[in-house]
Amino acid sequence: MLEFRSLGFVTAVLWLTGCASTEWVHPTKPKGNFVLDWNQCNSDIVKDPKLQQGNTLLLQQATERCVLKKGWVLKEVQ
């Protein structure tokens, strides 16, 4: 569980600093499939009764955990 929290923190720091560009990559799927997987994960998360009262950050972290389980990883791009 701690790994997922730290990933969310790292993601937030990277977005806030703007010093590095990142993208989600998958070893076997094309980049275009990320949006499909993200939307599916987000749709499933929003339906979860435990998260319906959650804030946006909690929903984003849960969605990130879902796409990680699908094999997507956040990589720094130069």
Secondary structure, DSSP 8 states (H G I E B T S, - for coil): -HHHHHHHHHHHHHHHH-SSEEEEE-SSS-TTHHHHHHHHHHHHHHH-TTTTT--HHHHHHHHHHHHHHTT-EEEEE-
